[in-house]
Protein backbone atom coordinates (compact mmCIF):
# COMPACT_ATOMS: atom_id res chain seq x y z
CA UNK A 1 0.00 0.00 0.00
CA UNK A 2 1.43 3.35 -1.09
CA UNK A 3 0.70 6.46 0.96
CA UNK A 4 1.37 10.03 -0.09
CA UNK A 5 4.09 11.78 1.85
CA UNK A 6 3.07 14.57 4.18
CA UNK A 7 4.32 17.88 2.88
CA UNK A 8 5.54 20.30 5.52
CA UNK A 9 7.03 23.75 5.40
CA UNK A 10 10.71 24.30 6.15
CA UNK A 11 9.68 25.07 9.73
CA UNK A 12 8.01 21.68 10.10
CA UNK A 13 4.46 23.04 10.20
CA UNK A 14 1.66 21.80 7.94
CA UNK A 15 1.32 23.66 4.65
CA UNK A 16 -0.90 26.70 4.55
CA UNK A 17 -4.23 26.59 2.73
CA UNK A 18 -4.66 29.35 0.18
CA UNK A 19 -8.11 30.70 -0.65
CA UNK A 20 -9.15 32.52 -3.80
CA UNK A 21 -11.58 35.45 -3.78
CA UNK A 22 -14.70 33.33 -4.44
CA UNK A 23 -13.85 31.18 -1.42
CA UNK A 24 -13.26 34.23 0.79
CA UNK A 25 -16.60 35.66 -0.35
CA UNK A 26 -18.32 32.36 0.49
CA UNK A 27 -16.69 32.16 3.93
CA UNK A 28 -17.36 35.74 4.98
CA UNK A 29 -20.58 36.64 3.18
CA UNK A 30 -18.91 39.88 2.04
CA UNK A 31 -18.84 41.09 -1.54
CA UNK A 32 -15.59 41.39 -3.47
CA UNK A 33 -15.62 45.20 -3.42
CA UNK A 34 -16.24 45.19 0.34
CA UNK A 35 -13.33 42.80 0.89
CA UNK A 36 -10.99 45.03 -1.10
CA UNK A 37 -12.29 48.20 0.62
CA UNK A 38 -11.72 46.66 4.08
CA UNK A 39 -8.30 45.45 2.96
CA UNK A 40 -7.41 48.98 1.90
CA UNK A 41 -8.31 50.34 5.32
CA UNK A 42 -6.40 47.60 7.16
CA UNK A 43 -9.57 46.04 8.54
CA UNK A 44 -9.29 42.77 6.59
CA UNK A 45 -6.34 40.45 5.85
CA UNK A 46 -4.35 41.45 2.78
CA UNK A 47 -4.09 39.03 -0.12
CA UNK A 48 -0.71 38.03 -1.52
CA UNK A 49 0.36 37.40 -5.08
CA UNK A 50 0.35 33.80 -6.23
CA UNK A 51 1.77 34.62 -9.65
CA UNK A 52 3.88 37.40 -11.06
CA UNK A 53 2.91 38.43 -14.54
CA UNK A 54 3.80 41.19 -16.93
CA UNK A 55 2.24 44.61 -16.66
CA UNK A 56 -0.49 43.80 -19.20
CA UNK A 57 -1.83 40.77 -17.32
CA UNK A 58 -3.44 40.53 -13.91
CA UNK A 59 -1.72 38.36 -11.34
CA UNK A 60 -3.55 35.78 -9.24
CA UNK A 61 -3.93 36.57 -5.54
CA UNK A 62 -4.89 34.53 -2.53
CA UNK A 63 -5.54 34.73 1.19
CA UNK A 64 -4.39 32.38 3.93
CA UNK A 65 -7.25 30.33 5.36
CA UNK A 66 -5.86 30.83 8.87
CA UNK A 67 -5.95 34.63 8.51
CA UNK A 68 -9.56 34.59 7.28
CA UNK A 69 -10.57 32.27 10.11
CA UNK A 70 -8.83 34.56 12.62
CA UNK A 71 -10.67 37.58 11.17
CA UNK A 72 -14.01 35.79 11.53
CA UNK A 73 -13.19 34.82 15.13
CA UNK A 74 -12.30 38.46 15.89
CA UNK A 75 -15.70 39.56 14.55
CA UNK A 76 -17.46 36.99 16.77
CA UNK A 77 -15.40 38.06 19.81
CA UNK A 78 -16.23 41.69 19.10
CA UNK A 79 -19.93 40.82 18.95
CA UNK A 80 -19.72 38.90 22.21
CA UNK A 81 -17.90 41.78 23.94
CA UNK A 82 -20.53 44.23 22.69
CA UNK A 83 -23.36 42.08 24.06
CA UNK A 84 -21.71 41.89 27.51
CA UNK A 85 -21.25 45.65 27.74
CA UNK A 86 -24.91 46.38 26.93
Biopython code that builds the backbone (N, CA, C, O; Angstrom):
import numpy as np
from Bio.PDB.StructureBuilder import StructureBuilder

atoms = [
    (1, "UNK", "N", (0.836, -1.181, 0.000)),
    (1, "UNK", "CA", (0.000, 0.000, 0.000)),
    (1, "UNK", "C", (0.876, 1.237, 0.000)),
    (1, "UNK", "O", (1.761, 1.373, 0.844)),
    (2, "UNK", "N", (0.635, 2.144, -0.946)),
    (2, "UNK", "CA", (1.426, 3.352, -1.085)),
    (2, "UNK", "C", (0.665, 4.524, -0.480)),
    (2, "UNK", "O", (-0.503, 4.744, -0.801)),
    (3, "UNK", "N", (1.320, 5.267, 0.386)),
    (3, "UNK", "CA", (0.699, 6.465, 0.961)),
    (3, "UNK", "C", (1.453, 7.687, 0.483)),
    (3, "UNK", "O", (2.663, 7.636, 0.264)),
    (4, "UNK", "N", (0.741, 8.774, 0.324)),
    (4, "UNK", "CA", (1.374, 10.026, -0.092)),
    (4, "UNK", "C", (2.164, 10.605, 1.062)),
    (4, "UNK", "O", (1.726, 10.545, 2.211)),
    (5, "UNK", "N", (3.317, 11.160, 0.768)),
    (5, "UNK", "CA", (4.095, 11.776, 1.849)),
    (5, "UNK", "C", (3.404, 13.037, 2.342)),
    (5, "UNK", "O", (2.712, 13.716, 1.583)),
    (6, "UNK", "N", (3.595, 13.343, 3.613)),
    (6, "UNK", "CA", (3.065, 14.574, 4.179)),
    (6, "UNK", "C", (4.026, 15.694, 3.831)),
    (6, "UNK", "O", (5.224, 15.603, 4.097)),
    (7, "UNK", "N", (3.503, 16.733, 3.246)),
    (7, "UNK", "CA", (4.324, 17.882, 2.878)),
    (7, "UNK", "C", (4.294, 18.873, 4.026)),
    (7, "UNK", "O", (3.224, 19.235, 4.515)),
    (8, "UNK", "N", (5.456, 19.306, 4.453)),
    (8, "UNK", "CA", (5.539, 20.297, 5.521)),
    (8, "UNK", "C", (6.391, 21.465, 5.051)),
    (8, "UNK", "O", (7.174, 21.349, 4.109)),
    (9, "UNK", "N", (6.221, 22.578, 5.722)),
    (9, "UNK", "CA", (7.027, 23.754, 5.403)),
    (9, "UNK", "C", (8.428, 23.539, 5.960)),
    (9, "UNK", "O", (8.662, 22.592, 6.710)),
    (10, "UNK", "N", (9.362, 24.419, 5.595)),
    (10, "UNK", "CA", (10.714, 24.297, 6.149)),
    (10, "UNK", "C", (10.753, 24.368, 7.679)),
    (10, "UNK", "O", (11.703, 23.889, 8.299)),
    (11, "UNK", "N", (9.728, 24.961, 8.281)),
    (11, "UNK", "CA", (9.683, 25.073, 9.734)),
    (11, "UNK", "C", (9.043, 23.853, 10.387)),
    (11, "UNK", "O", (8.951, 23.778, 11.612)),
    (12, "UNK", "N", (8.596, 22.890, 9.566)),
    (12, "UNK", "CA", (8.005, 21.677, 10.100)),
    (12, "UNK", "C", (6.515, 21.781, 10.369)),
    (12, "UNK", "O", (5.926, 20.855, 10.927)),
    (13, "UNK", "N", (5.896, 22.882, 9.985)),
    (13, "UNK", "CA", (4.462, 23.043, 10.196)),
    (13, "UNK", "C", (3.709, 22.559, 8.961)),
    (13, "UNK", "O", (4.285, 22.498, 7.875)),
    (14, "UNK", "N", (2.435, 22.214, 9.110)),
    (14, "UNK", "CA", (1.656, 21.797, 7.945)),
    (14, "UNK", "C", (1.583, 22.934, 6.928)),
    (14, "UNK", "O", (1.695, 24.102, 7.298)),
    (15, "UNK", "N", (1.398, 22.606, 5.667)),
    (15, "UNK", "CA", (1.323, 23.656, 4.649)),
    (15, "UNK", "C", (0.098, 24.532, 4.849)),
    (15, "UNK", "O", (-0.920, 24.089, 5.380)),
    (16, "UNK", "N", (0.207, 25.755, 4.424)),
    (16, "UNK", "CA", (-0.899, 26.700, 4.546)),
    (16, "UNK", "C", (-1.910, 26.448, 3.435)),
    (16, "UNK", "O", (-1.546, 26.046, 2.330)),
    (17, "UNK", "N", (-3.175, 26.686, 3.738)),
    (17, "UNK", "CA", (-4.227, 26.591, 2.732)),
    (17, "UNK", "C", (-4.475, 27.978, 2.177)),
    (17, "UNK", "O", (-4.676, 28.933, 2.927)),
    (18, "UNK", "N", (-4.458, 28.083, 0.859)),
    (18, "UNK", "CA", (-4.662, 29.354, 0.185)),
    (18, "UNK", "C", (-6.079, 29.392, -0.389)),
    (18, "UNK", "O", (-6.532, 28.442, -1.027)),
    (19, "UNK", "N", (-6.765, 30.506, -0.148)),
    (19, "UNK", "CA", (-8.114, 30.702, -0.653)),
    (19, "UNK", "C", (-8.098, 31.730, -1.766)),
    (19, "UNK", "O", (-7.326, 32.688, -1.725)),
    (20, "UNK", "N", (-8.943, 31.532, -2.751)),
    (20, "UNK", "CA", (-9.147, 32.523, -3.799)),
    (20, "UNK", "C", (-10.342, 33.385, -3.412)),
    (20, "UNK", "O", (-11.058, 33.066, -2.463)),
    (21, "UNK", "N", (-10.559, 34.473, -4.140)),
    (21, "UNK", "CA", (-11.584, 35.450, -3.782)),
    (21, "UNK", "C", (-12.962, 34.814, -3.626)),
    (21, "UNK", "O", (-13.662, 35.117, -2.659)),
    (22, "UNK", "N", (-13.368, 33.951, -4.539)),
    (22, "UNK", "CA", (-14.701, 33.333, -4.442)),
    (22, "UNK", "C", (-14.858, 32.564, -3.127)),
    (22, "UNK", "O", (-15.937, 32.562, -2.534)),
    (23, "UNK", "N", (-13.795, 31.919, -2.678)),
    (23, "UNK", "CA", (-13.848, 31.175, -1.423)),
    (23, "UNK", "C", (-13.934, 32.126, -0.232)),
    (23, "UNK", "O", (-14.648, 31.851, 0.732)),
    (24, "UNK", "N", (-13.215, 33.236, -0.294)),
    (24, "UNK", "CA", (-13.257, 34.232, 0.790)),
    (24, "UNK", "C", (-14.661, 34.846, 0.859)),
    (24, "UNK", "O", (-15.202, 35.051, 1.945)),
    (25, "UNK", "N", (-15.238, 35.133, -0.301)),
    (25, "UNK", "CA", (-16.601, 35.663, -0.346)),
    (25, "UNK", "C", (-17.567, 34.668, 0.288)),
    (25, "UNK", "O", (-18.424, 35.055, 1.082)),
    (26, "UNK", "N", (-17.432, 33.387, -0.060)),
    (26, "UNK", "CA", (-18.324, 32.360, 0.486)),
    (26, "UNK", "C", (-18.162, 32.215, 1.998)),
    (26, "UNK", "O", (-19.146, 32.010, 2.709)),
    (27, "UNK", "N", (-16.938, 32.319, 2.490)),
    (27, "UNK", "CA", (-16.695, 32.157, 3.928)),
    (27, "UNK", "C", (-17.195, 33.336, 4.741)),
    (27, "UNK", "O", (-17.697, 33.161, 5.851)),
    (28, "UNK", "N", (-17.062, 34.538, 4.193)),
    (28, "UNK", "CA", (-17.361, 35.738, 4.979)),
    (28, "UNK", "C", (-18.747, 36.316, 4.710)),
    (28, "UNK", "O", (-19.297, 37.020, 5.557)),
    (29, "UNK", "N", (-19.309, 36.031, 3.555)),
    (29, "UNK", "CA", (-20.578, 36.645, 3.175)),
    (29, "UNK", "C", (-20.423, 38.070, 2.679)),
    (29, "UNK", "O", (-21.417, 38.750, 2.427)),
    (30, "UNK", "N", (-19.191, 38.529, 2.536)),
    (30, "UNK", "CA", (-18.912, 39.876, 2.041)),
    (30, "UNK", "C", (-18.795, 39.853, 0.524)),
    (30, "UNK", "O", (-18.486, 38.818, -0.067)),
    (31, "UNK", "N", (-19.040, 40.991, -0.100)),
    (31, "UNK", "CA", (-18.837, 41.092, -1.543)),
    (31, "UNK", "C", (-17.357, 41.340, -1.832)),
    (31, "UNK", "O", (-16.596, 41.724, -0.944)),
    (32, "UNK", "N", (-16.964, 41.117, -3.076)),
    (32, "UNK", "CA", (-15.591, 41.389, -3.475)),
    (32, "UNK", "C", (-15.173, 42.824, -3.229)),
    (32, "UNK", "O", (-14.118, 43.066, -2.643)),
    (33, "UNK", "N", (-15.997, 43.803, -3.674)),
    (33, "UNK", "CA", (-15.616, 45.201, -3.418)),
    (33, "UNK", "C", (-15.476, 45.532, -1.933)),
    (33, "UNK", "O", (-14.600, 46.306, -1.548)),
    (34, "UNK", "N", (-16.333, 44.950, -1.105)),
    (34, "UNK", "CA", (-16.239, 45.194, 0.337)),
    (34, "UNK", "C", (-14.946, 44.608, 0.896)),
    (34, "UNK", "O", (-14.288, 45.231, 1.729)),
    (35, "UNK", "N", (-14.586, 43.421, 0.444)),
    (35, "UNK", "CA", (-13.331, 42.797, 0.890)),
    (35, "UNK", "C", (-12.157, 43.695, 0.545)),
    (35, "UNK", "O", (-11.296, 43.943, 1.390)),
    (36, "UNK", "N", (-12.112, 44.186, -0.689)),
    (36, "UNK", "CA", (-10.991, 45.030, -1.097)),
    (36, "UNK", "C", (-11.019, 46.386, -0.384)),
    (36, "UNK", "O", (-9.961, 46.932, -0.072)),
    (37, "UNK", "N", (-12.204, 46.936, -0.121)),
    (37, "UNK", "CA", (-12.293, 48.201, 0.623)),
    (37, "UNK", "C", (-11.768, 48.015, 2.050)),
    (37, "UNK", "O", (-10.989, 48.834, 2.539)),
    (38, "UNK", "N", (-12.196, 46.938, 2.714)),
    (38, "UNK", "CA", (-11.722, 46.660, 4.075)),
    (38, "UNK", "C", (-10.222, 46.383, 4.092)),
    (38, "UNK", "O", (-9.523, 46.779, 5.024)),
    (39, "UNK", "N", (-9.735, 45.707, 3.068)),
    (39, "UNK", "CA", (-8.299, 45.447, 2.963)),
    (39, "UNK", "C", (-7.538, 46.761, 2.871)),
    (39, "UNK", "O", (-6.499, 46.933, 3.508)),
    (40, "UNK", "N", (-8.062, 47.685, 2.076)),
    (40, "UNK", "CA", (-7.407, 48.983, 1.897)),
    (40, "UNK", "C", (-7.346, 49.808, 3.163)),
    (40, "UNK", "O", (-6.443, 50.628, 3.332)),
    (41, "UNK", "N", (-8.306, 49.595, 4.058)),
    (41, "UNK", "CA", (-8.315, 50.341, 5.322)),
    (41, "UNK", "C", (-7.612, 49.582, 6.446)),
    (41, "UNK", "O", (-7.541, 50.068, 7.574)),
    (42, "UNK", "N", (-7.092, 48.390, 6.140)),
    (42, "UNK", "CA", (-6.395, 47.600, 7.157)),
    (42, "UNK", "C", (-7.322, 46.818, 8.066)),
    (42, "UNK", "O", (-6.891, 46.299, 9.097)),
    (43, "UNK", "N", (-8.600, 46.726, 7.692)),
    (43, "UNK", "CA", (-9.573, 46.039, 8.543)),
    (43, "UNK", "C", (-9.854, 44.606, 8.098)),
    (43, "UNK", "O", (-10.732, 43.946, 8.652)),
    (44, "UNK", "N", (-9.112, 44.121, 7.098)),
    (44, "UNK", "CA", (-9.290, 42.768, 6.592)),
    (44, "UNK", "C", (-7.922, 42.273, 6.143)),
    (44, "UNK", "O", (-7.105, 43.070, 5.682)),
    (45, "UNK", "N", (-7.652, 40.976, 6.268)),
    (45, "UNK", "CA", (-6.342, 40.452, 5.848)),
    (45, "UNK", "C", (-6.028, 40.793, 4.391)),
    (45, "UNK", "O", (-6.907, 40.756, 3.530)),
    (46, "UNK", "N", (-4.785, 41.119, 4.135)),
    (46, "UNK", "CA", (-4.346, 41.445, 2.784)),
    (46, "UNK", "C", (-4.066, 40.174, 1.986)),
    (46, "UNK", "O", (-3.512, 39.214, 2.521)),
    (47, "UNK", "N", (-4.444, 40.165, 0.715)),
    (47, "UNK", "CA", (-4.087, 39.030, -0.125)),
    (47, "UNK", "C", (-2.608, 39.119, -0.496)),
    (47, "UNK", "O", (-1.968, 40.155, -0.311)),
    (48, "UNK", "N", (-2.086, 38.028, -1.016)),
    (48, "UNK", "CA", (-0.714, 38.030, -1.515)),
    (48, "UNK", "C", (-0.721, 37.473, -2.931)),
    (48, "UNK", "O", (-1.628, 36.736, -3.317)),
    (49, "UNK", "N", (0.291, 37.831, -3.692)),
    (49, "UNK", "CA", (0.364, 37.399, -5.084)),
    (49, "UNK", "C", (0.774, 35.929, -5.170)),
    (49, "UNK", "O", (1.730, 35.485, -4.534)),
    (50, "UNK", "N", (0.021, 35.200, -5.974)),
    (50, "UNK", "CA", (0.346, 33.802, -6.229)),
    (50, "UNK", "C", (1.177, 33.667, -7.494)),
    (50, "UNK", "O", (1.954, 32.724, -7.640)),
    (51, "UNK", "N", (1.010, 34.614, -8.403)),
    (51, "UNK", "CA", (1.773, 34.622, -9.652)),
    (51, "UNK", "C", (2.284, 36.026, -9.899)),
    (51, "UNK", "O", (1.725, 37.008, -9.411)),
    (52, "UNK", "N", (3.334, 36.098, -10.651)),
    (52, "UNK", "CA", (3.877, 37.395, -11.055)),
    (52, "UNK", "C", (3.825, 37.417, -12.574)),
    (52, "UNK", "O", (4.465, 36.606, -13.243)),
    (53, "UNK", "N", (3.067, 38.342, -13.097)),
    (53, "UNK", "CA", (2.905, 38.431, -14.539)),
    (53, "UNK", "C", (3.371, 39.785, -15.030)),
    (53, "UNK", "O", (3.685, 40.677, -14.241)),
    (54, "UNK", "N", (3.412, 39.925, -16.335)),
    (54, "UNK", "CA", (3.797, 41.195, -16.932)),
    (54, "UNK", "C", (2.774, 42.269, -16.644)),
    (54, "UNK", "O", (1.703, 41.987, -16.107)),
    (55, "UNK", "N", (3.093, 43.481, -16.992)),
    (55, "UNK", "CA", (2.239, 44.613, -16.658)),
    (55, "UNK", "C", (0.897, 44.577, -17.380)),
    (55, "UNK", "O", (-0.037, 45.249, -16.944)),
    (56, "UNK", "N", (0.767, 43.824, -18.462)),
    (56, "UNK", "CA", (-0.494, 43.798, -19.201)),
    (56, "UNK", "C", (-1.455, 42.722, -18.695)),
    (56, "UNK", "O", (-2.619, 42.700, -19.094)),
    (57, "UNK", "N", (-0.987, 41.842, -17.832)),
    (57, "UNK", "CA", (-1.834, 40.767, -17.320)),
    (57, "UNK", "C", (-2.026, 40.923, -15.825)),
    (57, "UNK", "O", (-1.145, 41.419, -15.124)),
    (58, "UNK", "N", (-3.176, 40.500, -15.343)),
    (58, "UNK", "CA", (-3.440, 40.532, -13.907)),
    (58, "UNK", "C", (-2.803, 39.308, -13.263)),
    (58, "UNK", "O", (-2.771, 38.229, -13.854)),
    (59, "UNK", "N", (-2.299, 39.486, -12.057)),
    (59, "UNK", "CA", (-1.719, 38.355, -11.340)),
    (59, "UNK", "C", (-2.758, 37.754, -10.408)),
    (59, "UNK", "O", (-3.654, 38.450, -9.929)),
    (60, "UNK", "N", (-2.632, 36.460, -10.155)),
    (60, "UNK", "CA", (-3.546, 35.778, -9.237)),
    (60, "UNK", "C", (-3.151, 36.104, -7.803)),
    (60, "UNK", "O", (-1.968, 36.190, -7.476)),
    (61, "UNK", "N", (-4.158, 36.283, -6.955)),
    (61, "UNK", "CA", (-3.925, 36.570, -5.542)),
    (61, "UNK", "C", (-4.673, 35.571, -4.691)),
    (61, "UNK", "O", (-5.631, 34.943, -5.142)),
    (62, "UNK", "N", (-4.225, 35.428, -3.454)),
    (62, "UNK", "CA", (-4.892, 34.530, -2.531)),
    (62, "UNK", "C", (-4.749, 35.014, -1.101)),
    (62, "UNK", "O", (-3.932, 35.882, -0.794)),
    (63, "UNK", "N", (-5.553, 34.439, -0.246)),
    (63, "UNK", "CA", (-5.535, 34.726, 1.188)),
    (63, "UNK", "C", (-5.238, 33.440, 1.933)),
    (63, "UNK", "O", (-5.577, 32.356, 1.460)),
    (64, "UNK", "N", (-4.613, 33.548, 3.085)),
    (64, "UNK", "CA", (-4.391, 32.376, 3.932)),
    (64, "UNK", "C", (-5.672, 32.049, 4.689)),
    (64, "UNK", "O", (-6.285, 32.923, 5.301)),
    (65, "UNK", "N", (-6.063, 30.788, 4.641)),
    (65, "UNK", "CA", (-7.251, 30.335, 5.355)),
    (65, "UNK", "C", (-7.162, 30.719, 6.822)),
    (65, "UNK", "O", (-8.148, 31.183, 7.396)),
    (66, "UNK", "N", (-6.011, 30.538, 7.436)),
    (66, "UNK", "CA", (-5.858, 30.828, 8.867)),
    (66, "UNK", "C", (-6.124, 32.296, 9.174)),
    (66, "UNK", "O", (-6.694, 32.611, 10.219)),
    (67, "UNK", "N", (-5.719, 33.203, 8.280)),
    (67, "UNK", "CA", (-5.955, 34.630, 8.515)),
    (67, "UNK", "C", (-7.431, 34.980, 8.374)),
    (67, "UNK", "O", (-7.936, 35.828, 9.110)),
    (68, "UNK", "N", (-8.127, 34.341, 7.442)),
    (68, "UNK", "CA", (-9.559, 34.592, 7.278)),
    (68, "UNK", "C", (-10.313, 34.040, 8.482)),
    (68, "UNK", "O", (-11.229, 34.683, 8.995)),
    (69, "UNK", "N", (-9.929, 32.852, 8.932)),
    (69, "UNK", "CA", (-10.568, 32.267, 10.115)),
    (69, "UNK", "C", (-10.340, 33.147, 11.340)),
    (69, "UNK", "O", (-11.257, 33.349, 12.137)),
    (70, "UNK", "N", (-9.134, 33.669, 11.494)),
    (70, "UNK", "CA", (-8.830, 34.564, 12.623)),
    (70, "UNK", "C", (-9.687, 35.825, 12.552)),
    (70, "UNK", "O", (-10.193, 36.291, 13.573)),
    (71, "UNK", "N", (-9.852, 36.381, 11.347)),
    (71, "UNK", "CA", (-10.671, 37.582, 11.170)),
    (71, "UNK", "C", (-12.115, 37.307, 11.574)),
    (71, "UNK", "O", (-12.741, 38.123, 12.251)),
    (72, "UNK", "N", (-12.641, 36.160, 11.160)),
    (72, "UNK", "CA", (-14.012, 35.793, 11.527)),
    (72, "UNK", "C", (-14.128, 35.645, 13.045)),
    (72, "UNK", "O", (-15.094, 36.124, 13.639)),
    (73, "UNK", "N", (-13.168, 34.996, 13.667)),
    (73, "UNK", "CA", (-13.187, 34.824, 15.126)),
    (73, "UNK", "C", (-13.135, 36.175, 15.841)),
    (73, "UNK", "O", (-13.788, 36.360, 16.867)),
    (74, "UNK", "N", (-12.359, 37.119, 15.301)),
    (74, "UNK", "CA", (-12.301, 38.458, 15.885)),
    (74, "UNK", "C", (-13.665, 39.144, 15.812)),
    (74, "UNK", "O", (-14.076, 39.821, 16.755)),
    (75, "UNK", "N", (-14.361, 38.967, 14.695)),
    (75, "UNK", "CA", (-15.698, 39.557, 14.547)),
    (75, "UNK", "C", (-16.647, 38.966, 15.582)),
    (75, "UNK", "O", (-17.431, 39.696, 16.187)),
    (76, "UNK", "N", (-16.585, 37.651, 15.791)),
    (76, "UNK", "CA", (-17.459, 36.994, 16.773)),
    (76, "UNK", "C", (-17.105, 37.473, 18.176)),
    (76, "UNK", "O", (-18.000, 37.753, 18.973)),
    (77, "UNK", "N", (-15.828, 37.571, 18.488)),
    (77, "UNK", "CA", (-15.401, 38.056, 19.811)),
    (77, "UNK", "C", (-15.869, 39.484, 20.042)),
    (77, "UNK", "O", (-16.300, 39.834, 21.141)),
    (78, "UNK", "N", (-15.784, 40.302, 19.011)),
    (78, "UNK", "CA", (-16.227, 41.695, 19.105)),
    (78, "UNK", "C", (-17.733, 41.735, 19.387)),
    (78, "UNK", "O", (-18.193, 42.534, 20.203)),
    (79, "UNK", "N", (-18.485, 40.887, 18.722)),
    (79, "UNK", "CA", (-19.934, 40.824, 18.948)),
    (79, "UNK", "C", (-20.219, 40.410, 20.368)),
    (79, "UNK", "O", (-21.085, 40.988, 21.024)),
    (80, "UNK", "N", (-19.493, 39.400, 20.859)),
    (80, "UNK", "CA", (-19.716, 38.897, 22.213)),
    (80, "UNK", "C", (-19.361, 39.952, 23.260)),
    (80, "UNK", "O", (-20.048, 40.075, 24.273)),
    (81, "UNK", "N", (-18.288, 40.715, 23.018)),
    (81, "UNK", "CA", (-17.904, 41.778, 23.942)),
    (81, "UNK", "C", (-18.966, 42.870, 23.962)),
    (81, "UNK", "O", (-19.301, 43.406, 25.019)),
    (82, "UNK", "N", (-19.496, 43.197, 22.775)),
    (82, "UNK", "CA", (-20.532, 44.225, 22.691)),
    (82, "UNK", "C", (-21.787, 43.809, 23.451)),
    (82, "UNK", "O", (-22.420, 44.642, 24.100)),
    (83, "UNK", "N", (-22.151, 42.536, 23.378)),
    (83, "UNK", "CA", (-23.361, 42.084, 24.058)),
    (83, "UNK", "C", (-23.185, 42.052, 25.577)),
    (83, "UNK", "O", (-24.168, 42.178, 26.308)),
    (84, "UNK", "N", (-21.951, 41.886, 26.066)),
    (84, "UNK", "CA", (-21.709, 41.890, 27.508)),
    (84, "UNK", "C", (-21.678, 43.303, 28.079)),
    (84, "UNK", "O", (-21.965, 43.503, 29.260)),
    (85, "UNK", "N", (-21.334, 44.277, 27.252)),
    (85, "UNK", "CA", (-21.255, 45.651, 27.743)),
    (85, "UNK", "C", (-22.608, 46.366, 27.688)),
    (85, "UNK", "O", (-22.759, 47.466, 28.219)),
    (86, "UNK", "N", (-23.584, 45.733, 27.043)),
    (86, "UNK", "CA", (-24.910, 46.378, 26.925)),
    (86, "UNK", "C", (-25.752, 46.176, 28.162)),
    (86, "UNK", "O", (-26.885, 46.653, 28.223)),
]
sb = StructureBuilder()
sb.init_structure("model")
sb.init_model(0)
sb.init_chain("A")
sb.init_seg("    ")
for serial, (resi, resn, name, xyz) in enumerate(atoms, 1):
    if name == "N":
        sb.init_residue(resn, " ", resi, " ")
    sb.init_atom(name, np.array(xyz, "f"), 0.0, 1.0, " ", f" {name:<3s}", serial, name[0])
structure = sb.get_structure()
